[in-house]
Amino acid sequence: RLLLLLKERPLCGNALAARLGVTAAAVSQHLRVLRDAELVVGSKQGYYVHYRVNAATLRRWRRLADNLLCGN
């Protein structure tokens, strides 16, 4: 769900928490995992970090999945 929200537009951790109905701490833990996997990137804007999907990583993962599933 977090990635789906970020595909629509960049959001800060608090906005993600509000939309998902979870704590900011929970979102922060998930964002750390997604950052480590290079699925999201953050950019500092004022006091907040806004996160967005890393499209290059998604494209790379899609190619890998297509090769695995379709044998291309």
PDB file of N, H, CA, C and O in Angstrom:
ATOM      1  N   ARG A   1       0.828  -1.193   0.000  1.00  0.00           N
ATOM      2  CA  ARG A   1       0.000   0.000   0.000  1.00  0.00           C
ATOM      3  C   ARG A   1       0.867   1.250   0.000  1.00  0.00           C
ATOM      4  O   ARG A   1       0.538   2.243  -0.649  1.00  0.00           O
ATOM      5  N   LEU A   2       1.964   1.200   0.722  1.00  0.00           N
ATOM      6  H   LEU A   2       2.232   0.394   1.249  1.00  0.00           H
ATOM      7  CA  LEU A   2       2.842   2.355   0.797  1.00  0.00           C
ATOM      8  C   LEU A   2       3.405   2.698  -0.583  1.00  0.00           C
ATOM      9  O   LEU A   2       3.418   3.863  -0.979  1.00  0.00           O
ATOM     10  N   LEU A   3       3.862   1.700  -1.298  1.00  0.00           N
ATOM     11  H   LEU A   3       3.852   0.753  -0.975  1.00  0.00           H
ATOM     12  CA  LEU A   3       4.393   1.940  -2.640  1.00  0.00           C
ATOM     13  C   LEU A   3       3.316   2.455  -3.586  1.00  0.00           C
ATOM     14  O   LEU A   3       3.589   3.310  -4.428  1.00  0.00           O
ATOM     15  N   LEU A   4       2.102   1.946  -3.456  1.00  0.00           N
ATOM     16  H   LEU A   4       1.880   1.251  -2.772  1.00  0.00           H
ATOM     17  CA  LEU A   4       1.017   2.420  -4.311  1.00  0.00           C
ATOM     18  C   LEU A   4       0.734   3.900  -4.077  1.00  0.00           C
ATOM     19  O   LEU A   4       0.493   4.647  -5.025  1.00  0.00           O
ATOM     20  N   LEU A   5       0.762   4.321  -2.818  1.00  0.00           N
ATOM     21  H   LEU A   5       0.958   3.714  -2.048  1.00  0.00           H
ATOM     22  CA  LEU A   5       0.563   5.744  -2.518  1.00  0.00           C
ATOM     23  C   LEU A   5       1.689   6.589  -3.100  1.00  0.00           C
ATOM     24  O   LEU A   5       1.454   7.665  -3.650  1.00  0.00           O
ATOM     25  N   LEU A   6       2.915   6.086  -2.972  1.00  0.00           N
ATOM     26  H   LEU A   6       3.105   5.212  -2.526  1.00  0.00           H
ATOM     27  CA  LEU A   6       4.055   6.849  -3.460  1.00  0.00           C
ATOM     28  C   LEU A   6       4.147   6.853  -4.980  1.00  0.00           C
ATOM     29  O   LEU A   6       4.783   7.738  -5.554  1.00  0.00           O
ATOM     30  N   LYS A   7       3.527   5.886  -5.638  1.00  0.00           N
ATOM     31  H   LYS A   7       3.011   5.167  -5.172  1.00  0.00           H
ATOM     32  CA  LYS A   7       3.491   5.913  -7.096  1.00  0.00           C
ATOM     33  C   LYS A   7       2.657   7.087  -7.586  1.00  0.00           C
ATOM     34  O   LYS A   7       2.925   7.641  -8.652  1.00  0.00           O
ATOM     35  N   GLU A   8       1.646   7.469  -6.812  1.00  0.00           N
ATOM     36  H   GLU A   8       1.428   7.019  -5.945  1.00  0.00           H
ATOM     37  CA  GLU A   8       0.770   8.580  -7.199  1.00  0.00           C
ATOM     38  C   GLU A   8       1.484   9.921  -7.101  1.00  0.00           C
ATOM     39  O   GLU A   8       1.379  10.763  -7.993  1.00  0.00           O
ATOM     40  N   ARG A   9       2.222  10.107  -5.987  1.00  0.00           N
ATOM     41  H   ARG A   9       2.308   9.423  -5.263  1.00  0.00           H
ATOM     42  CA  ARG A   9       2.937  11.363  -5.769  1.00  0.00           C
ATOM     43  C   ARG A   9       3.838  11.245  -4.552  1.00  0.00           C
ATOM     44  O   ARG A   9       3.596  10.403  -3.687  1.00  0.00           O
ATOM     45  N   PRO A  10       4.875  12.073  -4.470  1.00  0.00           N
ATOM     46  CA  PRO A  10       5.744  12.061  -3.285  1.00  0.00           C
ATOM     47  C   PRO A  10       4.978  12.499  -2.039  1.00  0.00           C
ATOM     48  O   PRO A  10       4.144  13.402  -2.095  1.00  0.00           O
ATOM     49  N   LEU A  11       5.269  11.851  -0.927  1.00  0.00           N
ATOM     50  H   LEU A  11       5.946  11.117  -0.881  1.00  0.00           H
ATOM     51  CA  LEU A  11       4.626  12.185   0.347  1.00  0.00           C
ATOM     52  C   LEU A  11       5.640  12.078   1.479  1.00  0.00           C
ATOM     53  O   LEU A  11       6.607  11.322   1.389  1.00  0.00           O
ATOM     54  N   CYS A  12       5.410  12.838   2.538  1.00  0.00           N
ATOM     55  H   CYS A  12       4.624  13.453   2.610  1.00  0.00           H
ATOM     56  CA  CYS A  12       6.257  12.736   3.723  1.00  0.00           C
ATOM     57  C   CYS A  12       5.743  11.599   4.610  1.00  0.00           C
ATOM     58  O   CYS A  12       4.642  11.086   4.410  1.00  0.00           O
ATOM     59  N   GLY A  13       6.546  11.223   5.573  1.00  0.00           N
ATOM     60  H   GLY A  13       7.440  11.639   5.735  1.00  0.00           H
ATOM     61  CA  GLY A  13       6.196  10.119   6.464  1.00  0.00           C
ATOM     62  C   GLY A  13       4.901  10.345   7.220  1.00  0.00           C
ATOM     63  O   GLY A  13       4.114   9.413   7.382  1.00  0.00           O
ATOM     64  N   ASN A  14       4.662  11.566   7.686  1.00  0.00           N
ATOM     65  H   ASN A  14       5.301  12.324   7.554  1.00  0.00           H
ATOM     66  CA  ASN A  14       3.432  11.851   8.430  1.00  0.00           C
ATOM     67  C   ASN A  14       2.197  11.729   7.541  1.00  0.00           C
ATOM     68  O   ASN A  14       1.166  11.220   7.980  1.00  0.00           O
ATOM     69  N   ALA A  15       2.295  12.187   6.310  1.00  0.00           N
ATOM     70  H   ALA A  15       3.133  12.601   5.953  1.00  0.00           H
ATOM     71  CA  ALA A  15       1.171  12.067   5.382  1.00  0.00           C
ATOM     72  C   ALA A  15       0.899  10.601   5.068  1.00  0.00           C
ATOM     73  O   ALA A  15      -0.257  10.191   4.969  1.00  0.00           O
ATOM     74  N   LEU A  16       1.947   9.818   4.912  1.00  0.00           N
ATOM     75  H   LEU A  16       2.886  10.151   4.992  1.00  0.00           H
ATOM     76  CA  LEU A  16       1.774   8.385   4.672  1.00  0.00           C
ATOM     77  C   LEU A  16       1.092   7.721   5.867  1.00  0.00           C
ATOM     78  O   LEU A  16       0.184   6.908   5.698  1.00  0.00           O
ATOM     79  N   ALA A  17       1.534   8.070   7.068  1.00  0.00           N
ATOM     80  H   ALA A  17       2.272   8.730   7.205  1.00  0.00           H
ATOM     81  CA  ALA A  17       0.953   7.488   8.283  1.00  0.00           C
ATOM     82  C   ALA A  17      -0.535   7.811   8.374  1.00  0.00           C
ATOM     83  O   ALA A  17      -1.344   6.940   8.696  1.00  0.00           O
ATOM     84  N   ALA A  18      -0.892   9.046   8.093  1.00  0.00           N
ATOM     85  H   ALA A  18      -0.235   9.753   7.831  1.00  0.00           H
ATOM     86  CA  ALA A  18      -2.296   9.455   8.160  1.00  0.00           C
ATOM     87  C   ALA A  18      -3.138   8.698   7.137  1.00  0.00           C
ATOM     88  O   ALA A  18      -4.240   8.247   7.449  1.00  0.00           O
ATOM     89  N   ARG A  19      -2.627   8.561   5.930  1.00  0.00           N
ATOM     90  H   ARG A  19      -1.732   8.927   5.677  1.00  0.00           H
ATOM     91  CA  ARG A  19      -3.389   7.863   4.883  1.00  0.00           C
ATOM     92  C   ARG A  19      -3.523   6.367   5.161  1.00  0.00           C
ATOM     93  O   ARG A  19      -4.519   5.745   4.792  1.00  0.00           O
ATOM     94  N   LEU A  20      -2.509   5.794   5.817  1.00  0.00           N
ATOM     95  H   LEU A  20      -1.700   6.299   6.117  1.00  0.00           H
ATOM     96  CA  LEU A  20      -2.526   4.356   6.092  1.00  0.00           C
ATOM     97  C   LEU A  20      -3.160   4.012   7.435  1.00  0.00           C
ATOM     98  O   LEU A  20      -3.462   2.850   7.705  1.00  0.00           O
ATOM     99  N   GLY A  21      -3.360   5.021   8.271  1.00  0.00           N
ATOM    100  H   GLY A  21      -3.115   5.965   8.052  1.00  0.00           H
ATOM    101  CA  GLY A  21      -3.950   4.771   9.584  1.00  0.00           C
ATOM    102  C   GLY A  21      -3.018   4.046  10.532  1.00  0.00           C
ATOM    103  O   GLY A  21      -3.460   3.247  11.358  1.00  0.00           O
ATOM    104  N   VAL A  22      -1.721   4.324  10.414  1.00  0.00           N
ATOM    105  H   VAL A  22      -1.362   4.972   9.743  1.00  0.00           H
ATOM    106  CA  VAL A  22      -0.722   3.722  11.299  1.00  0.00           C
ATOM    107  C   VAL A  22       0.136   4.841  11.884  1.00  0.00           C
ATOM    108  O   VAL A  22      -0.008   6.005  11.511  1.00  0.00           O
ATOM    109  N   THR A  23       1.019   4.482  12.793  1.00  0.00           N
ATOM    110  H   THR A  23       1.136   3.536  13.096  1.00  0.00           H
ATOM    111  CA  THR A  23       1.866   5.493  13.417  1.00  0.00           C
ATOM    112  C   THR A  23       2.993   5.907  12.476  1.00  0.00           C
ATOM    113  O   THR A  23       3.372   5.170  11.566  1.00  0.00           O
ATOM    114  N   ALA A  24       3.512   7.098  12.717  1.00  0.00           N
ATOM    115  H   ALA A  24       3.204   7.698  13.456  1.00  0.00           H
ATOM    116  CA  ALA A  24       4.655   7.578  11.942  1.00  0.00           C
ATOM    117  C   ALA A  24       5.862   6.671  12.170  1.00  0.00           C
ATOM    118  O   ALA A  24       6.673   6.478  11.265  1.00  0.00           O
ATOM    119  N   ALA A  25       5.983   6.118  13.369  1.00  0.00           N
ATOM    120  H   ALA A  25       5.324   6.275  14.105  1.00  0.00           H
ATOM    121  CA  ALA A  25       7.093   5.209  13.661  1.00  0.00           C
ATOM    122  C   ALA A  25       7.000   3.948  12.807  1.00  0.00           C
ATOM    123  O   ALA A  25       8.016   3.457  12.315  1.00  0.00           O
ATOM    124  N   ALA A  26       5.802   3.427  12.629  1.00  0.00           N
ATOM    125  H   ALA A  26       4.977   3.826  13.029  1.00  0.00           H
ATOM    126  CA  ALA A  26       5.619   2.230  11.793  1.00  0.00           C
ATOM    127  C   ALA A  26       5.983   2.538  10.348  1.00  0.00           C
ATOM    128  O   ALA A  26       6.659   1.744   9.694  1.00  0.00           O
ATOM    129  N   VAL A  27       5.538   3.688   9.848  1.00  0.00           N
ATOM    130  H   VAL A  27       4.988   4.332  10.380  1.00  0.00           H
ATOM    131  CA  VAL A  27       5.862   4.089   8.482  1.00  0.00           C
ATOM    132  C   VAL A  27       7.369   4.246   8.338  1.00  0.00           C
ATOM    133  O   VAL A  27       7.944   3.829   7.333  1.00  0.00           O
ATOM    134  N   SER A  28       8.004   4.836   9.324  1.00  0.00           N
ATOM    135  H   SER A  28       7.537   5.175  10.141  1.00  0.00           H
ATOM    136  CA  SER A  28       9.446   5.046   9.289  1.00  0.00           C
ATOM    137  C   SER A  28      10.197   3.722   9.153  1.00  0.00           C
ATOM    138  O   SER A  28      11.162   3.625   8.395  1.00  0.00           O
ATOM    139  N   GLN A  29       9.753   2.709   9.885  1.00  0.00           N
ATOM    140  H   GLN A  29       8.969   2.787  10.501  1.00  0.00           H
ATOM    141  CA  GLN A  29      10.399   1.391   9.800  1.00  0.00           C
ATOM    142  C   GLN A  29      10.247   0.801   8.407  1.00  0.00           C
ATOM    143  O   GLN A  29      11.198   0.243   7.859  1.00  0.00           O
ATOM    144  N   HIS A  30       9.069   0.920   7.838  1.00  0.00           N
ATOM    145  H   HIS A  30       8.297   1.374   8.284  1.00  0.00           H
ATOM    146  CA  HIS A  30       8.835   0.384   6.494  1.00  0.00           C
ATOM    147  C   HIS A  30       9.626   1.169   5.449  1.00  0.00           C
ATOM    148  O   HIS A  30      10.174   0.584   4.514  1.00  0.00           O
ATOM    149  N   LEU A  31       9.686   2.485   5.606  1.00  0.00           N
ATOM    150  H   LEU A  31       9.241   2.960   6.365  1.00  0.00           H
ATOM    151  CA  LEU A  31      10.446   3.299   4.665  1.00  0.00           C
ATOM    152  C   LEU A  31      11.928   2.947   4.707  1.00  0.00           C
ATOM    153  O   LEU A  31      12.600   2.970   3.676  1.00  0.00           O
ATOM    154  N   ARG A  32      12.439   2.622   5.891  1.00  0.00           N
ATOM    155  H   ARG A  32      11.893   2.603   6.728  1.00  0.00           H
ATOM    156  CA  ARG A  32      13.846   2.226   6.002  1.00  0.00           C
ATOM    157  C   ARG A  32      14.111   0.973   5.176  1.00  0.00           C
ATOM    158  O   ARG A  32      15.117   0.892   4.471  1.00  0.00           O
ATOM    159  N   VAL A  33      13.216   0.002   5.262  1.00  0.00           N
ATOM    160  H   VAL A  33      12.399   0.068   5.834  1.00  0.00           H
ATOM    161  CA  VAL A  33      13.365  -1.232   4.492  1.00  0.00           C
ATOM    162  C   VAL A  33      13.285  -0.931   2.994  1.00  0.00           C
ATOM    163  O   VAL A  33      14.073  -1.458   2.209  1.00  0.00           O
ATOM    164  N   LEU A  34      12.346  -0.096   2.608  1.00  0.00           N
ATOM    165  H   LEU A  34      11.706   0.332   3.246  1.00  0.00           H
ATOM    166  CA  LEU A  34      12.190   0.257   1.197  1.00  0.00           C
ATOM    167  C   LEU A  34      13.378   1.063   0.681  1.00  0.00           C
ATOM    168  O   LEU A  34      13.787   0.898  -0.468  1.00  0.00           O
ATOM    169  N   ARG A  35      13.936   1.936   1.527  1.00  0.00           N
ATOM    170  H   ARG A  35      13.603   2.070   2.461  1.00  0.00           H
ATOM    171  CA  ARG A  35      15.144   2.679   1.134  1.00  0.00           C
ATOM    172  C   ARG A  35      16.322   1.729   0.966  1.00  0.00           C
ATOM    173  O   ARG A  35      17.072   1.828  -0.006  1.00  0.00           O
ATOM    174  N   ASP A  36      16.487   0.804   1.917  1.00  0.00           N
ATOM    175  H   ASP A  36      15.878   0.723   2.706  1.00  0.00           H
ATOM    176  CA  ASP A  36      17.582  -0.166   1.834  1.00  0.00           C
ATOM    177  C   ASP A  36      17.481  -1.006   0.564  1.00  0.00           C
ATOM    178  O   ASP A  36      18.502  -1.392  -0.006  1.00  0.00           O
ATOM    179  N   ALA A  37      16.261  -1.290   0.119  1.00  0.00           N
ATOM    180  H   ALA A  37      15.432  -0.976   0.582  1.00  0.00           H
ATOM    181  CA  ALA A  37      16.036  -2.055  -1.111  1.00  0.00           C
ATOM    182  C   ALA A  37      16.075  -1.156  -2.348  1.00  0.00           C
ATOM    183  O   ALA A  37      15.887  -1.629  -3.469  1.00  0.00           O
ATOM    184  N   GLU A  38      16.319   0.134  -2.145  1.00  0.00           N
ATOM    185  H   GLU A  38      16.471   0.519  -1.234  1.00  0.00           H
ATOM    186  CA  GLU A  38      16.360   1.141  -3.202  1.00  0.00           C
ATOM    187  C   GLU A  38      15.041   1.275  -3.960  1.00  0.00           C
ATOM    188  O   GLU A  38      15.027   1.664  -5.128  1.00  0.00           O
ATOM    189  N   LEU A  39      13.932   0.952  -3.290  1.00  0.00           N
ATOM    190  H   LEU A  39      13.944   0.636  -2.342  1.00  0.00           H
ATOM    191  CA  LEU A  39      12.612   1.092  -3.901  1.00  0.00           C
ATOM    192  C   LEU A  39      12.046   2.492  -3.744  1.00  0.00           C
ATOM    193  O   LEU A  39      11.209   2.915  -4.542  1.00  0.00           O
ATOM    194  N   VAL A  40      12.492   3.218  -2.722  1.00  0.00           N
ATOM    195  H   VAL A  40      13.171   2.875  -2.073  1.00  0.00           H
ATOM    196  CA  VAL A  40      12.073   4.606  -2.545  1.00  0.00           C
ATOM    197  C   VAL A  40      13.303   5.468  -2.289  1.00  0.00           C
ATOM    198  O   VAL A  40      14.325   4.993  -1.793  1.00  0.00           O
ATOM    199  N   VAL A  41      13.181   6.725  -2.634  1.00  0.00           N
ATOM    200  H   VAL A  41      12.351   7.110  -3.037  1.00  0.00           H
ATOM    201  CA  VAL A  41      14.215   7.714  -2.349  1.00  0.00           C
ATOM    202  C   VAL A  41      13.552   8.908  -1.682  1.00  0.00           C
ATOM    203  O   VAL A  41      12.394   9.224  -1.954  1.00  0.00           O
ATOM    204  N   GLY A  42      14.293   9.558  -0.818  1.00  0.00           N
ATOM    205  H   GLY A  42      15.234   9.301  -0.597  1.00  0.00           H
ATOM    206  CA  GLY A  42      13.760  10.704  -0.106  1.00  0.00           C
ATOM    207  C   GLY A  42      14.521  11.966  -0.455  1.00  0.00           C
ATOM    208  O   GLY A  42      15.710  11.930  -0.772  1.00  0.00           O
ATOM    209  N   SER A  43      13.812  13.081  -0.391  1.00  0.00           N
ATOM    210  H   SER A  43      12.846  13.110  -0.134  1.00  0.00           H
ATOM    211  CA  SER A  43      14.452  14.382  -0.591  1.00  0.00           C
ATOM    212  C   SER A  43      13.938  15.329   0.481  1.00  0.00           C
ATOM    213  O   SER A  43      12.736  15.419   0.734  1.00  0.00           O
ATOM    214  N   LYS A  44      14.865  16.025   1.098  1.00  0.00           N
ATOM    215  H   LYS A  44      15.841  15.952   0.892  1.00  0.00           H
ATOM    216  CA  LYS A  44      14.543  16.944   2.185  1.00  0.00           C
ATOM    217  C   LYS A  44      13.869  18.180   1.604  1.00  0.00           C
ATOM    218  O   LYS A  44      14.383  18.809   0.679  1.00  0.00           O
ATOM    219  N   GLN A  45      12.709  18.516   2.165  1.00  0.00           N
ATOM    220  H   GLN A  45      12.291  18.005   2.916  1.00  0.00           H
ATOM    221  CA  GLN A  45      11.985  19.726   1.773  1.00  0.00           C
ATOM    222  C   GLN A  45      11.555  20.429   3.047  1.00  0.00           C
ATOM    223  O   GLN A  45      10.555  20.070   3.669  1.00  0.00           O
ATOM    224  N   GLY A  46      12.325  21.431   3.422  1.00  0.00           N
ATOM    225  H   GLY A  46      13.137  21.723   2.917  1.00  0.00           H
ATOM    226  CA  GLY A  46      12.060  22.113   4.681  1.00  0.00           C
ATOM    227  C   GLY A  46      12.360  21.190   5.846  1.00  0.00           C
ATOM    228  O   GLY A  46      13.457  20.641   5.946  1.00  0.00           O
ATOM    229  N   TYR A  47      11.380  21.018   6.730  1.00  0.00           N
ATOM    230  H   TYR A  47      10.489  21.464   6.649  1.00  0.00           H
ATOM    231  CA  TYR A  47      11.553  20.151   7.891  1.00  0.00           C
ATOM    232  C   TYR A  47      11.281  18.685   7.579  1.00  0.00           C
ATOM    233  O   TYR A  47      11.574  17.813   8.397  1.00  0.00           O
ATOM    234  N   TYR A  48      10.735  18.411   6.427  1.00  0.00           N
ATOM    235  H   TYR A  48      10.497  19.119   5.762  1.00  0.00           H
ATOM    236  CA  TYR A  48      10.260  17.068   6.116  1.00  0.00           C
ATOM    237  C   TYR A  48      11.055  16.419   4.993  1.00  0.00           C
ATOM    238  O   TYR A  48      11.651  17.095   4.154  1.00  0.00           O
ATOM    239  N   VAL A  49      11.049  15.092   5.000  1.00  0.00           N
ATOM    240  H   VAL A  49      10.565  14.543   5.681  1.00  0.00           H
ATOM    241  CA  VAL A  49      11.604  14.322   3.888  1.00  0.00           C
ATOM    242  C   VAL A  49      10.420  13.771   3.109  1.00  0.00           C
ATOM    243  O   VAL A  49       9.570  13.077   3.666  1.00  0.00           O
ATOM    244  N   HIS A  50      10.369  14.077   1.838  1.00  0.00           N
ATOM    245  H   HIS A  50      11.060  14.640   1.385  1.00  0.00           H
ATOM    246  CA  HIS A  50       9.323  13.563   0.961  1.00  0.00           C
ATOM    247  C   HIS A  50       9.889  12.371   0.196  1.00  0.00           C
ATOM    248  O   HIS A  50      10.978  12.438  -0.374  1.00  0.00           O
ATOM    249  N   TYR A  51       9.131  11.288   0.196  1.00  0.00           N
ATOM    250  H   TYR A  51       8.247  11.234   0.659  1.00  0.00           H
ATOM    251  CA  TYR A  51       9.578  10.053  -0.433  1.00  0.00           C
ATOM    252  C   TYR A  51       8.844   9.844  -1.741  1.00  0.00           C
ATOM    253  O   TYR A  51       7.682  10.222  -1.893  1.00  0.00           O
ATOM    254  N   ARG A  52       9.549   9.231  -2.687  1.00  0.00           N
ATOM    255  H   ARG A  52      10.493   8.923  -2.563  1.00  0.00           H
ATOM    256  CA  ARG A  52       8.956   8.882  -3.972  1.00  0.00           C
ATOM    257  C   ARG A  52       9.476   7.514  -4.373  1.00  0.00           C
ATOM    258  O   ARG A  52      10.505   7.056  -3.876  1.00  0.00           O
ATOM    259  N   VAL A  53       8.764   6.877  -5.266  1.00  0.00           N
ATOM    260  H   VAL A  53       7.928   7.249  -5.670  1.00  0.00           H
ATOM    261  CA  VAL A  53       9.168   5.573  -5.774  1.00  0.00           C
ATOM    262  C   VAL A  53      10.398   5.755  -6.661  1.00  0.00           C
ATOM    263  O   VAL A  53      10.484   6.708  -7.435  1.00  0.00           O
ATOM    264  N   ASN A  54      11.334   4.841  -6.538  1.00  0.00           N
ATOM    265  H   ASN A  54      11.265   4.067  -5.909  1.00  0.00           H
ATOM    266  CA  ASN A  54      12.510   4.841  -7.400  1.00  0.00           C
ATOM    267  C   ASN A  54      12.151   4.050  -8.654  1.00  0.00           C
ATOM    268  O   ASN A  54      12.231   2.822  -8.675  1.00  0.00           O
ATOM    269  N   ALA A  55      11.757   4.769  -9.688  1.00  0.00           N
ATOM    270  H   ALA A  55      11.692   5.767  -9.671  1.00  0.00           H
ATOM    271  CA  ALA A  55      11.260   4.145 -10.917  1.00  0.00           C
ATOM    272  C   ALA A  55      12.314   3.257 -11.572  1.00  0.00           C
ATOM    273  O   ALA A  55      11.975   2.228 -12.155  1.00  0.00           O
ATOM    274  N   ALA A  56      13.575   3.638 -11.485  1.00  0.00           N
ATOM    275  H   ALA A  56      13.850   4.475 -11.011  1.00  0.00           H
ATOM    276  CA  ALA A  56      14.639   2.834 -12.099  1.00  0.00           C
ATOM    277  C   ALA A  56      14.714   1.455 -11.452  1.00  0.00           C
ATOM    278  O   ALA A  56      14.878   0.454 -12.149  1.00  0.00           O
ATOM    279  N   THR A  57      14.595   1.395 -10.142  1.00  0.00           N
ATOM    280  H   THR A  57      14.462   2.209  -9.576  1.00  0.00           H
ATOM    281  CA  THR A  57      14.626   0.106  -9.452  1.00  0.00           C
ATOM    282  C   THR A  57      13.410  -0.730  -9.823  1.00  0.00           C
ATOM    283  O   THR A  57      13.534  -1.935 -10.042  1.00  0.00           O
ATOM    284  N   LEU A  58      12.243  -0.113  -9.896  1.00  0.00           N
ATOM    285  H   LEU A  58      12.142   0.866  -9.719  1.00  0.00           H
ATOM    286  CA  LEU A  58      11.048  -0.864 -10.280  1.00  0.00           C
ATOM    287  C   LEU A  58      11.170  -1.432 -11.684  1.00  0.00           C
ATOM    288  O   LEU A  58      10.768  -2.568 -11.938  1.00  0.00           O
ATOM    289  N   ARG A  59      11.725  -0.641 -12.596  1.00  0.00           N
ATOM    290  H   ARG A  59      12.051   0.282 -12.390  1.00  0.00           H
ATOM    291  CA  ARG A  59      11.930  -1.146 -13.963  1.00  0.00           C
ATOM    292  C   ARG A  59      12.895  -2.327 -13.957  1.00  0.00           C
ATOM    293  O   ARG A  59      12.657  -3.325 -14.637  1.00  0.00           O
ATOM    294  N   ARG A  60      13.970  -2.223 -13.203  1.00  0.00           N
ATOM    295  H   ARG A  60      14.164  -1.412 -12.650  1.00  0.00           H
ATOM    296  CA  ARG A  60      14.955  -3.310 -13.123  1.00  0.00           C
ATOM    297  C   ARG A  60      14.320  -4.562 -12.545  1.00  0.00           C
ATOM    298  O   ARG A  60      14.525  -5.657 -13.067  1.00  0.00           O
ATOM    299  N   TRP A  61      13.543  -4.414 -11.463  1.00  0.00           N
ATOM    300  H   TRP A  61      13.377  -3.524 -11.039  1.00  0.00           H
ATOM    301  CA  TRP A  61      12.882  -5.569 -10.841  1.00  0.00           C
ATOM    302  C   TRP A  61      11.861  -6.180 -11.797  1.00  0.00           C
ATOM    303  O   TRP A  61      11.697  -7.399 -11.836  1.00  0.00           O
ATOM    304  N   ARG A  62      11.172  -5.332 -12.573  1.00  0.00           N
ATOM    305  H   ARG A  62      11.305  -4.341 -12.542  1.00  0.00           H
ATOM    306  CA  ARG A  62      10.186  -5.856 -13.524  1.00  0.00           C
ATOM    307  C   ARG A  62      10.857  -6.695 -14.604  1.00  0.00           C
ATOM    308  O   ARG A  62      10.370  -7.765 -14.967  1.00  0.00           O
ATOM    309  N   ARG A  63      11.990  -6.192 -15.117  1.00  0.00           N
ATOM    310  H   ARG A  63      12.386  -5.322 -14.822  1.00  0.00           H
ATOM    311  CA  ARG A  63      12.727  -6.965 -16.123  1.00  0.00           C
ATOM    312  C   ARG A  63      13.168  -8.308 -15.561  1.00  0.00           C
ATOM    313  O   ARG A  63      13.064  -9.332 -16.236  1.00  0.00           O
ATOM    314  N   LEU A  64      13.660  -8.307 -14.327  1.00  0.00           N
ATOM    315  H   LEU A  64      13.745  -7.475 -13.778  1.00  0.00           H
ATOM    316  CA  LEU A  64      14.087  -9.558 -13.697  1.00  0.00           C
ATOM    317  C   LEU A  64      12.922 -10.522 -13.535  1.00  0.00           C
ATOM    318  O   LEU A  64      13.055 -11.714 -13.812  1.00  0.00           O
ATOM    319  N   ALA A  65      11.768 -10.005 -13.084  1.00  0.00           N
ATOM    320  H   ALA A  65      11.659  -9.036 -12.860  1.00  0.00           H
ATOM    321  CA  ALA A  65      10.579 -10.844 -12.906  1.00  0.00           C
ATOM    322  C   ALA A  65      10.080 -11.376 -14.245  1.00  0.00           C
ATOM    323  O   ALA A  65       9.702 -12.543 -14.348  1.00  0.00           O
ATOM    324  N   ASP A  66      10.078 -10.523 -15.274  1.00  0.00           N
ATOM    325  H   ASP A  66      10.385  -9.575 -15.191  1.00  0.00           H
ATOM    326  CA  ASP A  66       9.659 -10.965 -16.603  1.00  0.00           C
ATOM    327  C   ASP A  66      10.568 -12.064 -17.119  1.00  0.00           C
ATOM    328  O   ASP A  66      10.094 -13.052 -17.681  1.00  0.00           O
ATOM    329  N   ASN A  67      11.861 -11.901 -16.933  1.00  0.00           N
ATOM    330  H   ASN A  67      12.245 -11.099 -16.476  1.00  0.00           H
ATOM    331  CA  ASN A  67      12.807 -12.934 -17.378  1.00  0.00           C
ATOM    332  C   ASN A  67      12.591 -14.236 -16.626  1.00  0.00           C
ATOM    333  O   ASN A  67      12.672 -15.316 -17.211  1.00  0.00           O
ATOM    334  N   LEU A  68      12.323 -14.139 -15.355  1.00  0.00           N
ATOM    335  H   LEU A  68      12.257 -13.262 -14.880  1.00  0.00           H
ATOM    336  CA  LEU A  68      12.103 -15.335 -14.544  1.00  0.00           C
ATOM    337  C   LEU A  68      10.801 -16.034 -14.925  1.00  0.00           C
ATOM    338  O   LEU A  68      10.769 -17.257 -15.067  1.00  0.00           O
ATOM    339  N   LEU A  69       9.730 -15.262 -15.089  1.00  0.00           N
ATOM    340  H   LEU A  69       9.756 -14.269 -14.974  1.00  0.00           H
ATOM    341  CA  LEU A  69       8.410 -15.838 -15.327  1.00  0.00           C
ATOM    342  C   LEU A  69       8.143 -16.175 -16.791  1.00  0.00           C
ATOM    343  O   LEU A  69       7.453 -17.146 -17.100  1.00  0.00           O
ATOM    344  N   CYS A  70       8.696 -15.366 -17.681  1.00  0.00           N
ATOM    345  H   CYS A  70       9.256 -14.577 -17.430  1.00  0.00           H
ATOM    346  CA  CYS A  70       8.404 -15.540 -19.103  1.00  0.00           C
ATOM    347  C   CYS A  70       9.568 -16.141 -19.884  1.00  0.00           C
ATOM    348  O   CYS A  70       9.402 -16.555 -21.031  1.00  0.00           O
ATOM    349  N   GLY A  71      10.723 -16.187 -19.275  1.00  0.00           N
ATOM    350  H   GLY A  71      10.858 -15.850 -18.343  1.00  0.00           H
ATOM    351  CA  GLY A  71      11.872 -16.771 -19.920  1.00  0.00           C
ATOM    352  C   GLY A  71      12.460 -15.939 -21.037  1.00  0.00           C
ATOM    353  O   GLY A  71      13.160 -16.472 -21.898  1.00  0.00           O
ATOM    354  N   ASN A  72      12.189 -14.631 -21.043  1.00  0.00           N
ATOM    355  H   ASN A  72      11.621 -14.198 -20.344  1.00  0.00           H
ATOM    356  CA  ASN A  72      12.722 -13.755 -22.112  1.00  0.00           C
ATOM    357  C   ASN A  72      14.141 -13.353 -21.813  1.00  0.00           C
ATOM    358  O   ASN A  72      14.752 -12.622 -22.592  1.00  0.00           O
TER     359      ASN A  72
END
